[in-house]
């Protein structure tokens, strides 16, 4: 992984909350940095060993910064970290760990990551709690639900507001029907390719997700179909990302 450096600051100041919170939050939005390492298929086990070493060092030295790790679309390792505001992107989130490990040991650890991919990327997305449907509280890492099915709905900038309105209608419908299919909605942000809303859903595994989706489609019925038709009329394209959360590669400060 590489420390994200962005010099352009955005005006919005977004309040941070813990990755595993279930409580009511003061702000309706939460910004996250997404760091993606597209790892060579032949290097997956070696890469994971390096990532586990980083977690071990963070636990040993009680590092302050944390992240949730995911393996998506086969070999993309995605690290998701909350930020308070865009100014945090210019800070070294591992400064305390570097100080405790020492520059030489710290540098060698991170050099090992670079052996397993040819490039990597960073971008920001915004979790919108008002558009998300999780009646018991927003939680991006629900316990026992490590499978992820994320759908990106791309729209032209001129239609973005219309897409948001449809998202509000979907949440209203799910709420009225008492749906058990929970989801979180993210807005594309700084560094993303295109304008989209991402709907993230979690389940124990792929089979359980498909069963839940079938049950939900029957529940929302024709009303849901009509809403989806309205959404389709706005879309440029969709993109599906599937995978699993990797608890062993994640680190949550105490």
ChimeraX commands (.cxc) that place a marker at each C-alpha (Angstrom):
marker #1 position 0.00,0.00,0.00 radius 0.5
marker #1 position 1.07,3.55,-0.55 radius 0.5
marker #1 position 0.25,6.66,1.46 radius 0.5
marker #1 position -2.28,8.71,-0.48 radius 0.5
marker #1 position -1.12,12.25,-1.30 radius 0.5
marker #1 position -3.67,14.72,-2.63 radius 0.5
marker #1 position -3.12,18.47,-2.46 radius 0.5
marker #1 position -6.55,19.63,-3.59 radius 0.5
marker #1 position -8.89,20.16,-0.62 radius 0.5
marker #1 position -12.66,20.06,-0.88 radius 0.5
marker #1 position -14.94,22.40,1.02 radius 0.5
marker #1 position -17.06,19.73,2.72 radius 0.5
marker #1 position -16.06,18.83,6.28 radius 0.5
marker #1 position -17.30,15.34,7.13 radius 0.5
marker #1 position -17.50,13.98,10.67 radius 0.5
marker #1 position -15.77,10.65,11.31 radius 0.5
marker #1 position -17.28,7.65,13.03 radius 0.5
marker #1 position -15.84,4.20,13.85 radius 0.5
marker #1 position -15.95,1.53,11.12 radius 0.5
marker #1 position -18.08,-0.79,13.23 radius 0.5
marker #1 position -20.55,1.64,14.75 radius 0.5
marker #1 position -24.26,0.89,15.02 radius 0.5
marker #1 position -25.27,4.06,16.83 radius 0.5
marker #1 position -27.18,7.03,15.47 radius 0.5
marker #1 position -24.77,9.48,13.89 radius 0.5
marker #1 position -24.71,13.28,13.92 radius 0.5
marker #1 position -23.81,13.63,10.26 radius 0.5
marker #1 position -25.64,12.07,7.34 radius 0.5
marker #1 position -22.40,11.64,5.36 radius 0.5
marker #1 position -19.09,9.89,6.01 radius 0.5
marker #1 position -16.06,10.07,3.75 radius 0.5
marker #1 position -13.85,7.03,3.15 radius 0.5
marker #1 position -10.55,6.60,1.36 radius 0.5
marker #1 position -10.44,3.49,-0.84 radius 0.5
marker #1 position -6.96,2.18,-1.65 radius 0.5
marker #1 position -6.80,-0.61,-4.25 radius 0.5
marker #1 position -3.88,-2.94,-4.92 radius 0.5
marker #1 position -4.44,-5.03,-8.10 radius 0.5
marker #1 position -2.18,-7.92,-7.13 radius 0.5
marker #1 position -0.57,-10.32,-9.60 radius 0.5
marker #1 position -2.48,-13.60,-9.59 radius 0.5
marker #1 position 0.74,-15.52,-8.98 radius 0.5
marker #1 position 1.54,-13.43,-5.89 radius 0.5
marker #1 position -1.66,-13.54,-3.86 radius 0.5
marker #1 position -0.40,-15.63,-0.93 radius 0.5
marker #1 position 2.88,-13.71,-0.70 radius 0.5
marker #1 position 1.03,-10.40,-0.78 radius 0.5
marker #1 position -1.35,-11.50,1.96 radius 0.5
marker #1 position 1.60,-12.48,4.15 radius 0.5
marker #1 position 2.96,-8.94,3.85 radius 0.5
marker #1 position -0.46,-7.48,4.63 radius 0.5
marker #1 position -0.73,-9.72,7.70 radius 0.5
marker #1 position 2.70,-8.51,8.82 radius 0.5
marker #1 position 1.43,-4.94,8.68 radius 0.5
marker #1 position -1.57,-5.87,10.84 radius 0.5
marker #1 position 0.78,-7.59,13.33 radius 0.5
marker #1 position 2.93,-4.48,13.58 radius 0.5
marker #1 position -0.15,-2.28,14.05 radius 0.5
marker #1 position -1.39,-4.52,16.86 radius 0.5
marker #1 position 2.05,-4.65,18.44 radius 0.5
marker #1 position 2.52,-0.89,18.42 radius 0.5
marker #1 position -1.17,0.03,18.86 radius 0.5
marker #1 position -1.30,2.12,15.69 radius 0.5
marker #1 position -3.96,4.82,15.60 radius 0.5
marker #1 position -5.23,4.46,12.01 radius 0.5
marker #1 position -7.46,1.55,11.02 radius 0.5
marker #1 position -9.02,0.02,7.92 radius 0.5
marker #1 position -11.33,-2.69,6.66 radius 0.5
marker #1 position -9.77,-4.93,3.98 radius 0.5
marker #1 position -11.63,-6.56,1.10 radius 0.5
marker #1 position -10.66,-8.87,-1.76 radius 0.5
marker #1 position -12.80,-7.90,-4.75 radius 0.5
marker #1 position -13.14,-9.28,-8.28 radius 0.5
marker #1 position -10.57,-11.97,-7.72 radius 0.5
marker #1 position -7.30,-10.15,-7.06 radius 0.5
marker #1 position -8.05,-6.54,-6.12 radius 0.5
marker #1 position -7.30,-5.86,-2.46 radius 0.5
marker #1 position -9.24,-2.83,-1.27 radius 0.5
marker #1 position -8.53,-1.01,2.00 radius 0.5
marker #1 position -11.27,1.28,3.30 radius 0.5
marker #1 position -10.46,3.94,5.91 radius 0.5
marker #1 position -12.68,6.72,7.31 radius 0.5
marker #1 position -11.50,10.32,7.21 radius 0.5
marker #1 position -12.74,13.39,9.07 radius 0.5
marker #1 position -12.13,15.76,6.18 radius 0.5
marker #1 position -10.19,16.04,2.95 radius 0.5
marker #1 position -7.25,17.74,4.67 radius 0.5
marker #1 position -6.43,14.37,6.28 radius 0.5
marker #1 position -5.34,13.09,2.88 radius 0.5
marker #1 position -2.16,15.13,3.18 radius 0.5
marker #1 position -1.25,13.55,6.51 radius 0.5
marker #1 position 0.85,10.42,7.01 radius 0.5
marker #1 position -1.67,8.11,8.62 radius 0.5
marker #1 position 1.16,5.73,9.60 radius 0.5
marker #1 position 3.36,8.37,11.26 radius 0.5
marker #1 position 2.95,6.88,14.73 radius 0.5
marker #1 position 3.68,3.37,13.45 radius 0.5
marker #1 position 6.74,4.59,11.55 radius 0.5
marker #1 position 8.08,6.29,14.65 radius 0.5
marker #1 position 7.66,3.18,16.79 radius 0.5
marker #1 position 9.00,0.73,14.21 radius 0.5
marker #1 position 11.85,2.94,13.07 radius 0.5
marker #1 position 12.35,4.28,9.55 radius 0.5
marker #1 position 14.37,1.33,8.27 radius 0.5
marker #1 position 12.01,-1.43,9.41 radius 0.5
marker #1 position 8.97,0.58,8.36 radius 0.5
marker #1 position 10.42,1.25,4.91 radius 0.5
marker #1 position 11.34,-2.39,4.33 radius 0.5
marker #1 position 7.82,-3.52,5.25 radius 0.5
marker #1 position 6.16,-1.22,2.76 radius 0.5
marker #1 position 8.73,-1.98,0.04 radius 0.5
marker #1 position 7.55,-5.60,0.16 radius 0.5
marker #1 position 4.06,-4.53,-0.96 radius 0.5
marker #1 position 5.45,-3.03,-4.18 radius 0.5
marker #1 position 6.77,-6.39,-5.38 radius 0.5
marker #1 position 3.28,-7.76,-5.93 radius 0.5
marker #1 position 1.57,-5.25,-8.26 radius 0.5
marker #1 position 2.42,-2.87,-11.09 radius 0.5
marker #1 position 0.19,0.02,-9.99 radius 0.5
marker #1 position -2.32,0.99,-7.36 radius 0.5
marker #1 position -4.93,3.69,-6.88 radius 0.5
marker #1 position -6.65,5.84,-4.28 radius 0.5
marker #1 position -10.01,7.57,-4.36 radius 0.5
marker #1 position -12.66,8.92,-2.01 radius 0.5
marker #1 position -16.30,7.90,-1.75 radius 0.5
marker #1 position -19.01,9.30,0.49 radius 0.5
marker #1 position -21.34,7.05,2.46 radius 0.5
marker #1 position -24.82,8.61,2.44 radius 0.5
marker #1 position -26.69,7.46,5.54 radius 0.5
marker #1 position -29.95,9.05,4.41 radius 0.5
marker #1 position -30.01,6.93,1.25 radius 0.5
marker #1 position -28.76,3.76,2.93 radius 0.5
marker #1 position -31.19,1.17,4.30 radius 0.5
marker #1 position -30.00,-0.44,7.54 radius 0.5
marker #1 position -32.82,-0.03,10.10 radius 0.5
marker #1 position -30.69,-1.14,13.05 radius 0.5
marker #1 position -27.89,1.34,12.27 radius 0.5
marker #1 position -25.23,1.90,9.65 radius 0.5
marker #1 position -22.40,-0.63,9.77 radius 0.5
marker #1 position -19.99,-1.24,6.88 radius 0.5
marker #1 position -18.65,-4.44,8.49 radius 0.5
marker #1 position -21.70,-6.36,9.81 radius 0.5
marker #1 position -20.54,-9.33,11.86 radius 0.5
marker #1 position -20.60,-12.67,10.06 radius 0.5
marker #1 position -21.55,-11.11,6.72 radius 0.5
marker #1 position -18.26,-11.03,4.83 radius 0.5
marker #1 position -19.54,-11.50,1.27 radius 0.5
marker #1 position -19.96,-8.29,-0.73 radius 0.5
marker #1 position -22.06,-7.53,-3.79 radius 0.5
marker #1 position -21.52,-3.93,-4.88 radius 0.5
marker #1 position -23.31,-2.34,-7.82 radius 0.5
marker #1 position -22.14,0.92,-9.40 radius 0.5
marker #1 position -24.87,2.87,-11.21 radius 0.5
marker #1 position -23.26,5.37,-13.59 radius 0.5
marker #1 position -25.20,8.46,-14.63 radius 0.5
marker #1 position -24.43,11.67,-16.50 radius 0.5
marker #1 position -23.93,14.70,-14.22 radius 0.5
marker #1 position -27.17,16.23,-15.49 radius 0.5
marker #1 position -29.11,13.19,-14.24 radius 0.5
marker #1 position -27.34,12.73,-10.91 radius 0.5
marker #1 position -30.03,14.51,-8.90 radius 0.5
marker #1 position -32.72,12.36,-10.53 radius 0.5
marker #1 position -30.81,9.21,-9.59 radius 0.5
marker #1 position -30.58,10.39,-5.98 radius 0.5
marker #1 position -34.34,10.96,-5.93 radius 0.5
marker #1 position -34.94,7.41,-7.18 radius 0.5
marker #1 position -32.61,6.14,-4.43 radius 0.5
marker #1 position -34.82,7.95,-1.90 radius 0.5
marker #1 position -37.90,6.26,-3.39 radius 0.5
marker #1 position -36.22,2.85,-3.17 radius 0.5
marker #1 position -35.44,3.38,0.51 radius 0.5
marker #1 position -39.02,4.46,1.16 radius 0.5
marker #1 position -40.32,1.34,-0.58 radius 0.5
marker #1 position -37.94,-0.98,1.31 radius 0.5
marker #1 position -38.94,0.66,4.59 radius 0.5
marker #1 position -42.68,0.35,3.91 radius 0.5
marker #1 position -42.31,-3.31,2.89 radius 0.5
marker #1 position -40.05,-4.14,5.83 radius 0.5
marker #1 position -37.37,-5.57,3.55 radius 0.5
marker #1 position -34.64,-7.72,5.10 radius 0.5
marker #1 position -32.19,-6.89,2.30 radius 0.5
marker #1 position -30.06,-4.13,3.79 radius 0.5
marker #1 position -27.71,-1.92,1.81 radius 0.5
marker #1 position -25.48,1.13,1.95 radius 0.5
marker #1 position -25.29,3.86,-0.70 radius 0.5
marker #1 position -22.07,5.69,-1.58 radius 0.5
marker #1 position -21.58,8.73,-3.80 radius 0.5
marker #1 position -18.61,8.77,-6.16 radius 0.5
marker #1 position -16.04,11.32,-4.98 radius 0.5
marker #1 position -12.54,12.64,-5.51 radius 0.5
marker #1 position -10.46,10.42,-7.79 radius 0.5
marker #1 position -13.29,8.13,-8.95 radius 0.5
marker #1 position -13.75,7.42,-12.65 radius 0.5
marker #1 position -17.15,8.84,-13.58 radius 0.5
marker #1 position -20.27,9.79,-11.64 radius 0.5
marker #1 position -22.12,7.00,-9.91 radius 0.5
marker #1 position -24.01,5.78,-6.90 radius 0.5
marker #1 position -22.68,2.55,-5.42 radius 0.5
marker #1 position -25.03,0.21,-3.60 radius 0.5
marker #1 position -23.15,-2.14,-1.26 radius 0.5
marker #1 position -24.81,-5.27,0.13 radius 0.5
marker #1 position -23.46,-7.89,2.51 radius 0.5
marker #1 position -24.29,-11.56,3.10 radius 0.5
marker #1 position -22.68,-14.70,4.51 radius 0.5
marker #1 position -21.93,-15.99,1.03 radius 0.5
marker #1 position -23.00,-15.72,-2.62 radius 0.5
marker #1 position -25.75,-18.33,-2.32 radius 0.5
marker #1 position -27.35,-16.56,0.64 radius 0.5
marker #1 position -27.17,-13.25,-1.20 radius 0.5
marker #1 position -28.98,-14.65,-4.25 radius 0.5
marker #1 position -31.68,-16.19,-2.06 radius 0.5
marker #1 position -32.13,-12.89,-0.22 radius 0.5
marker #1 position -32.34,-10.96,-3.48 radius 0.5
marker #1 position -35.01,-13.29,-4.87 radius 0.5
marker #1 position -37.02,-12.96,-1.65 radius 0.5
marker #1 position -36.72,-9.19,-1.74 radius 0.5
marker #1 position -37.76,-8.96,-5.40 radius 0.5
marker #1 position -40.92,-10.86,-4.58 radius 0.5
marker #1 position -41.53,-8.58,-1.61 radius 0.5
marker #1 position -41.23,-5.24,-3.43 radius 0.5
marker #1 position -43.01,-6.67,-6.49 radius 0.5
marker #1 position -44.31,-4.42,-9.25 radius 0.5
marker #1 position -43.53,-1.24,-7.33 radius 0.5
marker #1 position -39.89,-2.20,-7.28 radius 0.5
marker #1 position -39.91,-3.10,-10.98 radius 0.5
marker #1 position -41.36,0.28,-11.92 radius 0.5
marker #1 position -38.75,2.11,-9.87 radius 0.5
marker #1 position -35.98,0.11,-11.50 radius 0.5
marker #1 position -37.32,0.99,-14.95 radius 0.5
marker #1 position -37.10,4.67,-14.00 radius 0.5
marker #1 position -33.50,4.13,-12.93 radius 0.5
marker #1 position -32.59,2.25,-16.11 radius 0.5
marker #1 position -33.77,5.19,-18.18 radius 0.5
marker #1 position -31.07,7.35,-16.55 radius 0.5
marker #1 position -28.13,4.96,-16.55 radius 0.5
marker #1 position -25.04,5.12,-18.72 radius 0.5
marker #1 position -23.91,1.69,-17.50 radius 0.5
marker #1 position -23.67,-0.52,-14.42 radius 0.5
marker #1 position -20.70,-2.34,-12.93 radius 0.5
marker #1 position -20.72,-5.26,-10.49 radius 0.5
marker #1 position -17.99,-5.86,-7.93 radius 0.5
marker #1 position -18.09,-9.00,-5.80 radius 0.5
marker #1 position -15.80,-10.41,-3.15 radius 0.5
marker #1 position -15.23,-10.85,0.55 radius 0.5
marker #1 position -14.14,-8.82,3.51 radius 0.5
marker #1 position -10.76,-10.04,4.81 radius 0.5
marker #1 position -10.84,-9.79,8.64 radius 0.5
marker #1 position -7.28,-11.12,8.89 radius 0.5
marker #1 position -6.03,-8.21,6.74 radius 0.5
marker #1 position -8.14,-5.59,8.56 radius 0.5
marker #1 position -7.07,-3.51,11.52 radius 0.5
marker #1 position -9.38,-1.73,13.96 radius 0.5
marker #1 position -7.68,0.38,16.66 radius 0.5
marker #1 position -8.81,-0.29,20.22 radius 0.5
marker link #1:1,2 radius 0.2
marker link #1:2,3 radius 0.2
marker link #1:3,4 radius 0.2
marker link #1:4,5 radius 0.2
marker link #1:5,6 radius 0.2
marker link #1:6,7 radius 0.2
marker link #1:7,8 radius 0.2
marker link #1:8,9 radius 0.2
marker link #1:9,10 radius 0.2
marker link #1:10,11 radius 0.2
marker link #1:11,12 radius 0.2
marker link #1:12,13 radius 0.2
marker link #1:13,14 radius 0.2
marker link #1:14,15 radius 0.2
marker link #1:15,16 radius 0.2
marker link #1:16,17 radius 0.2
marker link #1:17,18 radius 0.2
marker link #1:18,19 radius 0.2
marker link #1:19,20 radius 0.2
marker link #1:20,21 radius 0.2
marker link #1:21,22 radius 0.2
marker link #1:22,23 radius 0.2
marker link #1:23,24 radius 0.2
marker link #1:24,25 radius 0.2
marker link #1:25,26 radius 0.2
marker link #1:26,27 radius 0.2
marker link #1:27,28 radius 0.2
marker link #1:28,29 radius 0.2
marker link #1:29,30 radius 0.2
marker link #1:30,31 radius 0.2
marker link #1:31,32 radius 0.2
marker link #1:32,33 radius 0.2
marker link #1:33,34 radius 0.2
marker link #1:34,35 radius 0.2
marker link #1:35,36 radius 0.2
marker link #1:36,37 radius 0.2
marker link #1:37,38 radius 0.2
marker link #1:38,39 radius 0.2
marker link #1:39,40 radius 0.2
marker link #1:40,41 radius 0.2
marker link #1:41,42 radius 0.2
marker link #1:42,43 radius 0.2
marker link #1:43,44 radius 0.2
marker link #1:44,45 radius 0.2
marker link #1:45,46 radius 0.2
marker link #1:46,47 radius 0.2
marker link #1:47,48 radius 0.2
marker link #1:48,49 radius 0.2
marker link #1:49,50 radius 0.2
marker link #1:50,51 radius 0.2
marker link #1:51,52 radius 0.2
marker link #1:52,53 radius 0.2
marker link #1:53,54 radius 0.2
marker link #1:54,55 radius 0.2
marker link #1:55,56 radius 0.2
marker link #1:56,57 radius 0.2
marker link #1:57,58 radius 0.2
marker link #1:58,59 radius 0.2
marker link #1:59,60 radius 0.2
marker link #1:60,61 radius 0.2
marker link #1:61,62 radius 0.2
marker link #1:62,63 radius 0.2
marker link #1:63,64 radius 0.2
marker link #1:64,65 radius 0.2
marker link #1:65,66 radius 0.2
marker link #1:66,67 radius 0.2
marker link #1:67,68 radius 0.2
marker link #1:68,69 radius 0.2
marker link #1:69,70 radius 0.2
marker link #1:70,71 radius 0.2
marker link #1:71,72 radius 0.2
marker link #1:72,73 radius 0.2
marker link #1:73,74 radius 0.2
marker link #1:74,75 radius 0.2
marker link #1:75,76 radius 0.2
marker link #1:76,77 radius 0.2
marker link #1:77,78 radius 0.2
marker link #1:78,79 radius 0.2
marker link #1:79,80 radius 0.2
marker link #1:80,81 radius 0.2
marker link #1:81,82 radius 0.2
marker link #1:82,83 radius 0.2
marker link #1:83,84 radius 0.2
marker link #1:84,85 radius 0.2
marker link #1:85,86 radius 0.2
marker link #1:86,87 radius 0.2
marker link #1:87,88 radius 0.2
marker link #1:88,89 radius 0.2
marker link #1:89,90 radius 0.2
marker link #1:90,91 radius 0.2
marker link #1:91,92 radius 0.2
marker link #1:92,93 radius 0.2
marker link #1:93,94 radius 0.2
marker link #1:94,95 radius 0.2
marker link #1:95,96 radius 0.2
marker link #1:96,97 radius 0.2
marker link #1:97,98 radius 0.2
marker link #1:98,99 radius 0.2
marker link #1:99,100 radius 0.2
marker link #1:100,101 radius 0.2
marker link #1:101,102 radius 0.2
marker link #1:102,103 radius 0.2
marker link #1:103,104 radius 0.2
marker link #1:104,105 radius 0.2
marker link #1:105,106 radius 0.2
marker link #1:106,107 radius 0.2
marker link #1:107,108 radius 0.2
marker link #1:108,109 radius 0.2
marker link #1:109,110 radius 0.2
marker link #1:110,111 radius 0.2
marker link #1:111,112 radius 0.2
marker link #1:112,113 radius 0.2
marker link #1:113,114 radius 0.2
marker link #1:114,115 radius 0.2
marker link #1:115,116 radius 0.2
marker link #1:116,117 radius 0.2
marker link #1:117,118 radius 0.2
marker link #1:118,119 radius 0.2
marker link #1:119,120 radius 0.2
marker link #1:120,121 radius 0.2
marker link #1:121,122 radius 0.2
marker link #1:122,123 radius 0.2
marker link #1:123,124 radius 0.2
marker link #1:124,125 radius 0.2
marker link #1:125,126 radius 0.2
marker link #1:126,127 radius 0.2
marker link #1:127,128 radius 0.2
marker link #1:128,129 radius 0.2
marker link #1:129,130 radius 0.2
marker link #1:130,131 radius 0.2
marker link #1:131,132 radius 0.2
marker link #1:132,133 radius 0.2
marker link #1:133,134 radius 0.2
marker link #1:134,135 radius 0.2
marker link #1:135,136 radius 0.2
marker link #1:136,137 radius 0.2
marker link #1:137,138 radius 0.2
marker link #1:138,139 radius 0.2
marker link #1:139,140 radius 0.2
marker link #1:140,141 radius 0.2
marker link #1:141,142 radius 0.2
marker link #1:142,143 radius 0.2
marker link #1:143,144 radius 0.2
marker link #1:144,145 radius 0.2
marker link #1:145,146 radius 0.2
marker link #1:146,147 radius 0.2
marker link #1:147,148 radius 0.2
marker link #1:148,149 radius 0.2
marker link #1:149,150 radius 0.2
marker link #1:150,151 radius 0.2
marker link #1:151,152 radius 0.2
marker link #1:152,153 radius 0.2
marker link #1:153,154 radius 0.2
marker link #1:154,155 radius 0.2
marker link #1:155,156 radius 0.2
marker link #1:156,157 radius 0.2
marker link #1:157,158 radius 0.2
marker link #1:158,159 radius 0.2
marker link #1:159,160 radius 0.2
marker link #1:160,161 radius 0.2
marker link #1:161,162 radius 0.2
marker link #1:162,163 radius 0.2
marker link #1:163,164 radius 0.2
marker link #1:164,165 radius 0.2
marker link #1:165,166 radius 0.2
marker link #1:166,167 radius 0.2
marker link #1:167,168 radius 0.2
marker link #1:168,169 radius 0.2
marker link #1:169,170 radius 0.2
marker link #1:170,171 radius 0.2
marker link #1:171,172 radius 0.2
marker link #1:172,173 radius 0.2
marker link #1:173,174 radius 0.2
marker link #1:174,175 radius 0.2
marker link #1:175,176 radius 0.2
marker link #1:176,177 radius 0.2
marker link #1:177,178 radius 0.2
marker link #1:178,179 radius 0.2
marker link #1:179,180 radius 0.2
marker link #1:180,181 radius 0.2
marker link #1:181,182 radius 0.2
marker link #1:182,183 radius 0.2
marker link #1:183,184 radius 0.2
marker link #1:184,185 radius 0.2
marker link #1:185,186 radius 0.2
marker link #1:186,187 radius 0.2
marker link #1:187,188 radius 0.2
marker link #1:188,189 radius 0.2
marker link #1:189,190 radius 0.2
marker link #1:190,191 radius 0.2
marker link #1:191,192 radius 0.2
marker link #1:192,193 radius 0.2
marker link #1:193,194 radius 0.2
marker link #1:194,195 radius 0.2
marker link #1:195,196 radius 0.2
marker link #1:196,197 radius 0.2
marker link #1:197,198 radius 0.2
marker link #1:198,199 radius 0.2
marker link #1:199,200 radius 0.2
marker link #1:200,201 radius 0.2
marker link #1:201,202 radius 0.2
marker link #1:202,203 radius 0.2
marker link #1:203,204 radius 0.2
marker link #1:204,205 radius 0.2
marker link #1:205,206 radius 0.2
marker link #1:206,207 radius 0.2
marker link #1:207,208 radius 0.2
marker link #1:208,209 radius 0.2
marker link #1:209,210 radius 0.2
marker link #1:210,211 radius 0.2
marker link #1:211,212 radius 0.2
marker link #1:212,213 radius 0.2
marker link #1:213,214 radius 0.2
marker link #1:214,215 radius 0.2
marker link #1:215,216 radius 0.2
marker link #1:216,217 radius 0.2
marker link #1:217,218 radius 0.2
marker link #1:218,219 radius 0.2
marker link #1:219,220 radius 0.2
marker link #1:220,221 radius 0.2
marker link #1:221,222 radius 0.2
marker link #1:222,223 radius 0.2
marker link #1:223,224 radius 0.2
marker link #1:224,225 radius 0.2
marker link #1:225,226 radius 0.2
marker link #1:226,227 radius 0.2
marker link #1:227,228 radius 0.2
marker link #1:228,229 radius 0.2
marker link #1:229,230 radius 0.2
marker link #1:230,231 radius 0.2
marker link #1:231,232 radius 0.2
marker link #1:232,233 radius 0.2
marker link #1:233,234 radius 0.2
marker link #1:234,235 radius 0.2
marker link #1:235,236 radius 0.2
marker link #1:236,237 radius 0.2
marker link #1:237,238 radius 0.2
marker link #1:238,239 radius 0.2
marker link #1:239,240 radius 0.2
marker link #1:240,241 radius 0.2
marker link #1:241,242 radius 0.2
marker link #1:242,243 radius 0.2
marker link #1:243,244 radius 0.2
marker link #1:244,245 radius 0.2
marker link #1:245,246 radius 0.2
marker link #1:246,247 radius 0.2
marker link #1:247,248 radius 0.2
marker link #1:248,249 radius 0.2
marker link #1:249,250 radius 0.2
marker link #1:250,251 radius 0.2
marker link #1:251,252 radius 0.2
marker link #1:252,253 radius 0.2
marker link #1:253,254 radius 0.2
view
